[in-house]
Every structure is written in C-alpha cells, then in structure tokens.
Amino acid sequence: MSNYSATWSLDSAFTGGSSSPELASELQTLAEELPALLHRLKKIDPQDISLLTLCLNDLQITATRMVTCSAFIGCLTSADTEDRQALLLYGQTNLLWAGLNDILVLLAKKLSDVDPDSWSAFLAQPALADLRFNLEELRQKAKDLLPLEQEMIINALSVNGYAEWSTLYDRLVAGIYIPSEDSQGLISQLSAGQALNRLNDADAIVRNSLLKAWEFTWQDHSEIGALELNAQVGYRLTVYKLRGWDDFMKEPLQMNRMQAATLEAMWATITENKAKLVSYLQRKKALLGLSELSWADFNAPVILARDNHTYTLDEAAEFVIRQFGRLSPKMATYAAEAFAKKWIESENRPGKAIGAYCTGFPTIDEERVFMTFDGSSHGVGTLAHELGHAFHSRAMQGLPLLAREIGMAVAETGSTFAEIVVGNAALAQAEDELHRLRLLDEKINNAAAMMMNIHARFIFETNFYQARKQRQIPASELNEMMLAAQKEAYCDALDIWHPTFWLSKGHFHGHSVPFYNFPYTFGFLFANGIYASAEALAEEFEDRYIELLRNTGSMDVEDLAKHFLGADLTRSEFWQMAIDIALADIPEFLSLSARYTSDHP
C-alpha cells in the first residue's frame, strides 16, 4: 500500500472542481470588484499618497484572490484536458486578467505622475518597505507604455485575440493522438503527453518508430499551428511597434530583470564550450550502438546491462525528502508536507496535459505540483525540480504580492538547484559502475539540453521574430528555420532532427511569457553557481539560500548575483565557472564508457 497519493487534492482552495459554487461566486465578485477598483484609482490625485497607498493595498488583495482562482482553473485543465467547464472558466479568467492589467497600467501611470517630494514620502512609509524596488520598477515601466486609453484597448483586444490563440493551441494538443508500436508489435494510441514520455524509451526501435509517427502527426497539424503562432507573435510585435519598441527582446529581458549583456555573455561562453558536449554525444552514439543519432536518441537512457531499476512514488518521495535534508532541513520538511497534504498530481494516466509545473494558491499559502511520474530516475529529477519551485514560493511567503512576482530566469534557479541536489545524491549512491554510468549520462544529458536544446529554441525564436516583422511565415519555412536552429545549436552532432519542434513544444505558444527558453539555461547555470557555494558556506548555507530566494522578486539578476555570489553576470568568468561545474563529469563518463564501445580492444 502506498503512503503517498498520486493525485492531488484541490479542495482547500475550492471544493467541487469546475462546478464549484465557491469558485463561481469568487469569479463573479472579482468581475464586479475590478471595474470598481479601476474607477477608484482613476479619481485619485497622484500626490495624495494616503489614498494611493490604500488603493495599492486593495489591489494586492484582489490580485491575490485572482491568482488563486486562475491557478485553480489551470490545475483543472491540466489534470483533465477534456474538462470543458474548466476551459470555459479559463476563458472567463482571461477577461479578468485584462481588467487587472488595466489597473496595473493605470497604477504605473499614477506612480509616474507622483512628484519627487511626494514620491520620497510615499516610499518612506514602513508599510511599503518590501515594495520599494517593485514600485520604482512600475514607475519606470510607465515611461515605455502608450497613453492609458490605448493600453486599455490593447488589453481588451487581447482577450479575444492574443490569449485565445494560446487556447486554440491547447485544444489542438488535447486532440492529438500518436500511434505507437511496442516491441511486440502492438499498436496503441497515445496522447501527446504519453507519447512524449515514450520518446525516451530504452528500445531504439520503439523510440525512433514513435519519433516518425510523432513528427508525421505534428506535420499533419502544422498549417493550423503556423496560423496560430504567426497570429500570436504578430499580435505581440504589433503591440511593440505601437509602443515604439524596435527590439523584440526588450520585453523578455525586462520581464526577467536582466541586461542584454548578461544574456550575450551567457550564450557566448556556452558556444565556446560546446565541443565537450559534442564529444559526449559522439560517445553516446557509440554506446547505443547506432549508426545515426536521432532527436529521440538524445534523451534515451544508456543501459549497458539489464537494468530494471525504477522507483515507486513512495521511494521517489522518500529519496527526494532525504536528499533535500542534506543541505536544507527546511526544504525537506516542506517536501514532506507537500506529499502528506496531497499537493502533488503525479499519476501516469491518459487525458493529462503535457509537461510539469508548479503553481500557487496565495490566498491560502499553498502550492501544487503537476507532473506525470513514470518511475524513472528522470522522473525523480522532475519531481525534485517542481518541488524546488514550490519551496521557492514558500520562501517568499509573507511578502506582498508585487514583491513575489519573479522573472522566469530566477524562477528556474530554485527548481534547478533542487534537481542538482537530488541528481548528485543519486550519482553518489550508484549501485555499481554501470548504474553510475547511466546516471552520469542523465546528468550530462540535462546539461546538453540546457546548452543545446534551449539554445536551439532561442535561435529559432530570434530568427522567427525577425522574419515575422516583415511577413507571415508558412509552416514549411518554420520547419526549415527550426532545422537550421537545431543544427547550429547542436553543432550538427545529430543525424535525424525534429523540424516540427516549433509546434510540438508548448513553450513557443504561451501568450504570457515571450521567449520561454533562455531563462531555463540561466537558471541551470546560476543554480550550479549556487550549488558550488553550498560547501563553502556549510551551516550558513540554508539561511543564505532562503534569503536569496526571498529576494528574487526585489532585485535585478545582476544585483542578485553580485550581492549573494559576488559575481558579475555580464562577464564570461561566472558563466565559465558554472559551465565547468555542469560539465565536470564528462571526462569520467568518457573514461568509464570507453570499454563498452564496439571499437574498444
């Protein structure tokens, strides 16, 4: 009997799922409160800092409830892609978000109109001590926006335009099933999420047969997908043009509180180190006994002997909790709480959305983790990753909502750190040489994904956005652009590619986060830098780490790195140090694996 549930409970937020009367009532209340709050804010004199402060407090309370509703509905649509009522509620929240965005734009405009003396008095209020950075940020952002009325028109139009293109993509994915043939010749129809897991199958025949079916199926839907992606990015670029923004990287960098010099230094340093990853891929090809290395082989496990080592959910939970406790007892306590209180949805079943994520219900200070656990060590890593996100959220508990708004780059830091902790522990406890070799492969493969796969996504989107400024890009050309990006990012180290990746990867299609790629690589390398400091800080590390997480919503990434790590992110030195740590296991992998290749004497 299992100690832990594979399905989550959402009842502490709202009971009744998508038919919840409480949820319906809350959404209706929010629909009434948001226009009233906007009306109040419009009438406030920017120099009346007392009224401005009251309105700011009310806004954060309302926004906190809004986030909880939206997160709850997102959980419903992920756990059951056929929950039509939840999808309708999702559309309803898009209207509410547009209203909330109107208020945030107006607030930014009001803050920008506060005179210098009143502004100093406003920020000096003890109640706003945790919000000074965020309020300064809002005041600065107002200078980049159109007049209020025009920004409100954009928000209104986005409900039935911008946001609905993402909804169309979600419905497209929900209806996709891929035929899969197992080693016995039996064919089954897999959902996109199930098929994605099977692409990593240990059997080369199974995974590469599935890759062909996977590619064919996505290609069959590519015309609609191209229409959706062109419309969404076209909408975004039109908004940028209206605001006078020539650089389409302005918003993603601004959202991540990052300088362009930091991003450029990171990619440049990565590019200089890719030869090490190419040598890893060449050895992996030999170990797998392949004449051609395909996209599906990239993530395939290296199994050189009979290896039935899988984890039950209980075993995975206990392992993660135990390893968290090595560096942070508070992380371990939190993870145990998440399992005990059924905050994790991990069941492997049809009808779930692709991927994994963490979300939060700030009104009740709880988090939820979504994934599909398959019993593999990779699945254990994913579990640790998402719990790392959840602990990050817990570390920020008690802060005002605006101070808890973090860029994706730092959001991926806590999660990746947790994954590194668990991955290194598994490696240290490997049962034998072959098991260690397999775990080394998984660890290096993850680094290769962050430095090659994510780089391919970034290159593709950069080229696509540049071309989309001029015209719509047909599906066939999107395939060509993706193929070229993959070959560049992987240094042409694969033989069989995945040109429809632009369609199968949902990160390209979300409307709320442009360039949903480079923050993963940043978070991965930044987390490696943090992990390197753990031994040096010893007993002081836990408190220092939690303090870093708590400040991720109140500092630019460059200042965060300077303050907590003494590092300059705009220079290559930090990135080289982090890359050296991330790739440190390649020599051992090459040495251990040498005698298992066919050309070894």
C-alpha positions in Angstrom: 0.0 0.0 0.0 1.3 3.4 -1.0 2.0 6.0 1.7 1.5 8.9 -0.8 -1.3 9.8 -3.1 -0.5 10.0 -6.9 -3.4 12.5 -7.3 -3.7 15.9 -5.7 -6.5 17.5 -3.7 -7.5 21.0 -4.6 -10.3 21.3 -2.1 -8.5 23.6 0.3 -8.8 26.2 -2.4 -12.3 25.5 -3.8 -14.5 22.4 -3.5 -16.4 20.9 -6.4 -13.8 21.3 -9.2 -15.0 23.2 -12.2 -18.6 23.1 -10.9 -17.6 24.7 -7.6 -20.2 27.2 -6.4 -17.5 28.9 -4.3 -15.3 29.4 -7.4 -18.3 30.8 -9.4 -19.1 33.2 -6.7 -15.5 34.4 -6.3 -15.2 34.9 -10.1 -18.4 36.9 -10.1 -17.2 39.0 -7.2 -13.9 39.7 -8.9 -15.7 40.7 -12.1 -17.5 43.4 -10.0 -14.6 44.5 -7.9 -12.1 45.1 -10.7 -14.0 47.8 -12.5 -14.8 49.5 -9.2 -11.1 49.4 -8.2 -10.2 50.9 -11.6 -12.8 53.7 -11.1 -11.4 54.5 -7.7 -7.8 54.6 -8.9 -8.8 56.9 -11.8 -10.1 59.5 -9.4 -7.0 59.5 -7.1 -4.7 62.5 -7.2 -1.2 61.1 -7.6 0.1 63.4 -4.9 -2.4 62.0 -2.4 -0.1 59.3 -1.2 -2.5 58.2 1.5 -5.3 57.2 -0.9 -2.7 55.8 -3.3 -1.4 53.5 -0.6 -4.9 52.3 0.3 -5.7 51.6 -3.3 -2.4 49.7 -3.7 -3.2 47.5 -0.7 -6.7 46.8 -2.1 -5.2 45.9 -5.5 -2.9 43.4 -4.0 -5.6 41.7 -2.0 -7.8 41.5 -5.1 -4.9 40.3 -7.3 -4.0 37.6 -4.7 -7.5 36.2 -5.0 -7.4 36.4 -8.8 -4.1 34.4 -8.9 -5.6 31.7 -6.7 -8.7 31.4 -9.0 -6.5 31.3 -12.1 -4.1 28.7 -10.6 -7.0 26.5 -9.5 -8.6 26.6 -13.0 -5.2 25.8 -14.6 -4.9 22.8 -12.3 -8.3 21.5 -13.5 -7.4 21.9 -17.2 -4.1 20.2 -16.7 -5.4 17.2 -14.8 -8.2 16.6 -17.3 -7.8 18.1 -20.8 -11.5 17.2 -21.5 -12.9 19.3 -18.7 -15.0 21.6 -20.9 -16.3 23.6 -18.0 -12.8 24.3 -16.8 -11.9 25.5 -20.3 -14.9 27.9 -20.2 -13.7 29.2 -16.8 -10.2 29.7 -18.3 -11.7 32.0 -20.9 -13.6 33.9 -18.2 -10.3 34.5 -16.3 -8.8 36.0 -19.5 -11.4 38.7 -19.2 -10.5 39.3 -15.5 -6.8 39.4 -16.3 -7.4 42.0 -18.9 -9.2 44.1 -16.2 -6.4 43.6 -13.8 -3.8 44.6 -16.4 -5.8 47.8 -16.9 -5.4 48.6 -13.2 -1.7 47.8 -13.2 -1.2 50.1 -16.2 -3.1 52.9 -14.5 -1.2 52.4 -11.3 2.1 52.6 -13.2 0.9 55.8 -14.8 -0.2 57.3 -11.4 3.1 56.4 -9.9 5.0 58.1 -12.7 3.0 61.3 -12.1 3.9 61.5 -8.4 6.2 64.5 -7.9 9.7 63.8 -6.4 8.9 65.0 -2.9 5.7 63.1 -2.6 7.4 60.1 -4.1 10.1 60.1 -1.4 7.4 60.3 1.3 5.4 57.5 -0.4 8.3 55.1 -0.5 9.4 56.1 3.1 6.2 54.5 4.5 7.2 51.5 6.7 4.2 49.5 5.3 5.8 49.7 1.8 9.3 48.7 2.8 9.1 45.4 1.0 7.7 47.1 -2.2 10.2 49.9 -2.9 12.0 48.1 -5.6 8.8 47.0 -7.3 7.2 50.4 -7.1 10.2 52.0 -8.6 10.1 49.4 -11.3 6.4 50.1 -12.1 7.1 53.9 -12.2 9.9 53.3 -14.7 7.9 50.9 -16.9 5.2 53.6 -17.3 7.6 55.6 -19.4 7.6 52.8 -22.0 3.9 52.5 -22.3 1.3 54.1 -24.6 -1.3 56.5 -23.2 -3.6 54.8 -20.7 -6.6 54.6 -23.1 -4.5 52.9 -25.8 -3.1 50.4 -23.4 -6.6 49.5 -22.2 -7.7 48.9 -25.8 -4.8 46.5 -26.2 -5.8 44.7 -23.0 -9.4 44.5 -24.2 -8.5 43.2 -27.6 -6.0 40.6 -26.2 -8.9 38.7 -24.6 -10.4 37.5 -27.9 -7.1 37.7 -29.8 -3.8 37.2 -28.1 -4.9 34.9 -25.3 -7.3 32.9 -27.5 -4.5 31.9 -29.8 -3.0 30.1 -26.9 -6.3 28.5 -26.1 -6.5 27.3 -29.7 -3.1 25.7 -29.4 -4.1 23.9 -26.1 -7.2 22.5 -27.8 -5.1 21.4 -30.8 -2.8 19.5 -28.5 -5.6 17.9 -26.5 -7.0 16.3 -29.7 -3.7 14.9 -30.8 -3.0 11.1 -30.5 0.1 9.4 -31.8 0.1 5.7 -32.8 2.8 3.8 -31.0 4.1 0.3 -31.7 5.8 -1.6 -28.9 8.5 -4.3 -29.1 5.8 -7.0 -29.5 4.2 -5.1 -32.5 1.1 -4.0 -30.6 -0.2 -0.5 -31.6 -1.8 1.9 -29.2 -2.9 5.5 -29.5 -1.0 7.7 -27.1 -1.9 11.2 -26.0 0.7 13.8 -26.8 1.8 13.8 -23.1 2.1 10.0 -23.0 3.9 9.9 -26.4 6.4 12.5 -25.2 7.4 10.2 -22.3 7.7 7.2 -24.6 10.1 9.1 -26.9 12.7 8.4 -24.2 12.1 4.6 -24.4 15.2 2.4 -23.8 14.4 0.5 -27.0 15.8 2.3 -30.0 13.3 0.7 -32.4 10.4 1.8 -30.2 11.5 5.4 -29.7 12.6 6.0 -33.3 9.4 4.4 -34.7 7.5 6.7 -32.4 9.6 9.7 -33.5 8.5 9.2 -37.1 4.8 8.9 -36.0 5.3 11.9 -33.7 6.8 14.1 -36.5 4.2 13.0 -39.0 1.3 13.8 -36.7 2.6 17.2 -35.8 3.3 17.9 -39.5 -0.3 17.0 -40.3 -1.4 19.8 -38.0 1.3 22.3 -39.0 -0.8 24.6 -41.1 -3.2 25.4 -38.3 -0.2 25.6 -35.9 1.6 28.0 -38.2 -1.5 30.2 -38.4 -1.8 30.3 -34.6 1.9 31.0 -34.0 2.1 33.7 -36.7 -1.1 35.4 -35.3 0.2 35.3 -31.7 3.7 36.6 -32.4 2.3 39.1 -35.0 0.0 40.5 -32.3 2.9 40.8 -29.9 5.1 42.6 -32.5 2.3 44.9 -33.4 2.0 46.0 -29.7 5.7 46.5 -29.6 5.6 48.6 -32.7 2.8 50.8 -31.3 4.8 51.4 -28.2 7.8 52.3 -30.3 9.9 49.3 -29.3 12.2 48.2 -32.1 13.9 45.5 -30.1 11.7 42.4 -29.5 14.0 41.3 -26.7 13.0 44.4 -24.7 10.0 42.7 -23.0 11.6 39.3 -22.3 14.7 40.9 -20.8 12.6 43.3 -18.8 10.4 40.5 -17.5 13.5 38.7 -16.4 15.1 41.8 -14.9 18.1 41.1 -17.0 20.6 43.1 -19.1 21.2 42.2 -22.7 25.0 42.0 -21.8 24.2 39.2 -19.4 22.4 37.1 -21.9 25.0 37.7 -24.6 27.8 36.7 -22.2 26.0 33.5 -21.2 25.4 32.3 -24.8 28.9 33.3 -26.0 30.5 31.3 -23.2 28.3 28.3 -23.8 29.2 28.3 -27.5 32.9 28.3 -26.7 32.3 25.1 -24.6 30.1 23.0 -26.9 32.9 20.8 -28.2 32.8 19.0 -24.8 29.2 18.2 -25.4 29.8 17.0 -28.9 32.3 14.5 -27.6 29.7 13.3 -25.1 27.1 12.9 -27.9 29.6 11.0 -30.1 30.3 8.6 -27.2 26.6 8.2 -26.5 26.0 7.3 -30.1 28.7 4.6 -29.9 27.3 3.3 -26.6 23.8 3.0 -28.0 25.3 1.1 -31.0 23.8 3.4 -33.5 24.9 4.4 -37.0 22.7 7.5 -36.7 21.9 9.6 -33.6 18.4 11.0 -33.8 16.4 13.6 -31.8 14.8 10.7 -29.9 18.2 9.2 -29.0 19.4 12.4 -27.4 17.4 11.8 -24.2 17.4 8.0 -24.4 19.0 6.3 -21.4 22.3 4.5 -21.8 21.6 1.0 -20.5 24.6 -1.4 -21.0 23.2 -4.3 -19.0 19.9 -5.5 -17.7 18.6 -2.6 -15.6 15.2 -2.7 -14.1 15.8 0.0 -11.5 12.7 2.0 -11.2 11.1 4.0 -8.4 7.7 3.7 -6.9 6.2 7.1 -5.9 6.9 6.3 -2.3 10.6 5.6 -3.0 10.9 8.7 -5.1 9.3 10.8 -2.4 11.5 9.5 0.4 14.6 9.9 -1.7 13.8 13.5 -2.5 12.9 14.4 1.1 16.1 12.7 2.4 18.4 14.4 -0.1 16.8 17.9 0.4 17.6 17.4 4.1 21.3 17.1 3.4 21.6 20.8 2.5 18.3 22.3 3.9 16.2 20.6 6.6 13.6 23.3 5.8 13.3 22.1 2.2 12.9 18.5 3.4 10.2 19.5 5.9 8.4 21.4 3.2 8.6 18.5 0.7 7.2 16.0 3.3 4.3 18.4 3.9 3.6 18.6 0.2 3.4 14.8 -0.1 1.4 14.4 3.1 -1.2 17.0 2.2 -1.7 15.7 -1.4 -0.3 18.8 -3.1 1.2 16.7 -5.9 -0.5 15.4 -9.1 1.8 12.7 -10.5 -0.4 9.9 -11.8 0.5 8.4 -15.1 -2.8 8.3 -17.0 -4.3 9.5 -20.3 -6.1 12.8 -20.5 -3.5 14.9 -18.7 -1.6 17.9 -20.2 1.9 17.6 -21.4 4.8 18.6 -19.1 5.3 19.6 -15.5 4.8 22.7 -13.5 4.3 24.3 -10.0 1.6 26.8 -9.2 0.4 28.5 -6.1 -2.7 29.5 -4.2 -1.6 32.6 -2.4 -4.8 33.2 -0.6 -4.2 30.1 1.5 -0.3 30.0 1.1 -0.3 26.6 -0.6 1.4 25.3 -3.7 0.6 22.5 -6.2 2.9 20.4 -8.3 1.8 18.8 -11.6 3.7 16.1 -13.5 3.3 12.6 -14.9 5.6 10.2 -12.9 6.9 7.2 -14.8 9.1 5.7 -12.2 12.4 6.6 -13.9 15.3 8.5 -12.3 14.5 11.3 -14.8 11.0 11.4 -13.2 12.6 11.7 -9.8 14.6 14.6 -11.0 11.4 16.3 -12.4 9.7 15.7 -9.1 12.6 17.4 -7.3 12.6 20.2 -9.8 9.0 21.1 -9.3 9.3 20.8 -5.5 12.2 23.3 -5.8 9.8 25.7 -7.4 7.3 25.1 -4.6 9.9 25.7 -1.9 10.9 28.9 -3.7 7.3 30.0 -3.4 7.2 29.1 0.3 10.4 31.0 0.9 8.6 34.2 -0.3 5.6 33.6 1.9 4.5 36.7 3.8 5.8 39.2 1.2 3.3 41.5 -0.6 2.1 40.0 -3.9 4.0 42.5 -6.1 7.3 41.5 -4.3 6.6 37.9 -5.1 6.4 38.5 -8.9 9.6 36.9 -10.2 11.1 36.6 -13.6 11.3 33.2 -15.1 15.1 33.2 -15.1 15.3 33.2 -11.3 12.1 31.1 -11.0 14.2 28.3 -12.7 17.0 28.7 -10.2 15.4 27.2 -7.1 13.9 24.4 -9.1 17.2 23.5 -10.9 19.1 23.7 -7.6 16.7 21.1 -6.1 17.2 18.9 -9.1 21.0 19.2 -8.9 20.9 18.2 -5.2 18.9 15.0 -5.9 20.8 14.2 -9.1 24.2 14.4 -7.4 22.9 12.3 -4.5 21.7 9.6 -6.8 25.0 9.6 -8.5 26.9 9.3 -5.3 24.8 6.3 -4.3 25.0 4.4 -7.6 24.8 0.7 -7.0 27.7 -0.2 -9.4 29.7 1.1 -12.3 27.0 0.6 -15.0 24.4 2.3 -12.8 26.8 5.2 -12.2 27.4 5.4 -16.0 23.7 5.6 -16.6 23.3 8.4 -14.0 26.3 10.3 -15.4 24.6 10.1 -18.8 21.4 11.6 -17.4 23.2 14.4 -15.6 25.3 15.4 -18.7 22.3 15.0 -20.9 20.5 17.5 -18.9 23.4 20.0 -19.3 23.4 19.3 -23.0 19.7 20.0 -23.1 20.1 23.3 -21.3 23.1 24.4 -23.5 21.9 22.9 -26.9 18.2 22.3 -26.9 17.3 25.5 -25.2 19.8 27.3 -27.4 18.1 25.9 -30.5 14.8 27.3 -29.2 16.4 30.7 -28.6 18.0 30.8 -32.1 14.7 29.8 -33.7 12.6 32.4 -32.0 15.1 35.1 -32.6 15.1 34.3 -36.3 11.4 33.8 -36.4 10.6 37.1 -34.7 13.0 38.9 -37.1 11.3 37.4 -40.1 7.8 37.9 -38.7 8.3 41.6 -38.5 8.1 41.6 -42.3 5.6 38.8 -43.2 3.8 35.7 -42.2 6.0 32.6 -42.2 4.4 29.4 -43.6 4.7 26.0 -41.9 7.3 24.7 -44.4 9.6 27.7 -43.7 9.1 27.3 -39.9 10.3 23.7 -40.3 13.4 24.9 -42.2 14.1 27.6 -39.6 13.8 25.1 -36.7 16.0 22.6 -38.6 18.7 25.3 -39.1 18.5 26.4 -35.4 18.9 22.8 -34.2 21.9 22.1 -36.4 23.6 25.3 -35.2 22.8 24.7 -31.5 23.8 21.1 -31.6 26.9 21.7 -33.7 25.4 19.3 -36.3 26.0 16.4 -33.8 22.7 14.7 -34.6 21.8 12.8 -37.8 18.0 12.8 -37.5 16.2 16.0 -36.4 12.8 17.3 -35.3 11.8 20.1 -37.6 8.2 20.4 -36.3 9.5 21.1 -32.7 8.2 24.6 -33.1 4.7 23.1 -33.0 5.1 20.2 -30.5 6.8 22.4 -27.9 4.1 24.3 -26.0 6.6 26.9 -24.7 6.5 28.6 -28.1 2.7 29.1 -27.9 2.0 30.6 -24.4 0.9 34.2 -24.7 2.0 35.4 -21.3 5.8 34.8 -21.5 7.7 35.7 -24.7 11.0 33.8 -25.3 10.1 31.0 -22.9 13.6 29.5 -23.3 16.8 31.3 -22.2 15.6 31.6 -18.6 16.0 27.8 -18.3 19.6 27.9 -19.3 20.2 30.9 -17.0 18.5 29.1 -14.1 20.5 26.0 -14.7 23.9 27.7 -14.7 23.0 30.1 -11.9 21.9 27.1 -9.8 25.2 25.4 -10.5 27.0 28.6 -9.2 24.8 28.5 -6.1 25.5 24.8 -5.5 29.2 25.5 -5.7 28.8 27.9 -2.7 27.0 25.3 -0.6 30.1 23.6 0.8 32.0 26.8 1.4 29.1 28.3 3.4 28.4 25.0 5.3 25.9 25.5 8.1 25.2 29.1 6.9 24.1 27.9 3.5 20.4 27.2 4.2 19.6 30.6 5.6 21.7 32.3 2.9 19.9 30.3 0.2 16.4 31.1 1.5 17.4 34.8 1.7 18.5 34.7 -1.9 15.1 33.0 -3.0 13.2 35.6 -0.9 14.9 38.5 -2.7 14.3 37.2 -6.3 11.3 39.4 -6.6 13.1 42.5 -5.4 16.4 42.7 -7.3 17.7 42.6 -10.9 19.5 39.4 -11.6 22.9 41.2 -11.9 22.4 42.7 -8.4 21.2 39.4 -7.0 24.4 37.6 -8.3 26.6 40.4 -7.1 25.1 40.5 -3.6 24.8 36.8 -2.9 27.6 35.3 -5.0 30.0 38.2 -5.6 29.6 37.5 -9.4 29.4 39.8 -12.4 26.9 38.2 -14.8 27.9 40.5 -17.7 31.3 38.9 -17.9 32.3 35.4 -19.0 34.1 34.4 -15.8 31.0 33.4 -13.9 29.5 31.6 -16.8 32.7 29.7 -17.4 32.8 28.7 -13.7 29.2 27.4 -13.8 29.8 25.6 -17.1 32.9 23.9 -15.7 30.8 22.6 -12.8 28.0 21.5 -15.1 30.3 19.6 -17.5 32.8 18.3 -14.9 31.5 14.8 -15.2 32.2 14.4 -18.9 35.8 13.1 -18.5 34.6 10.4 -16.1 31.8 9.5 -18.4 34.2 9.1 -21.4 36.7 7.1 -19.3 34.1 4.8 -17.7 32.3 4.2 -21.0 35.4 3.6 -23.2 35.5 -0.1 -22.8 31.8 -0.5 -23.6 32.1 0.7 -27.1 32.4 -1.6 -30.1 35.8 -0.3 -31.2 37.4 -0.8 -27.7 40.1 -3.5 -27.9 
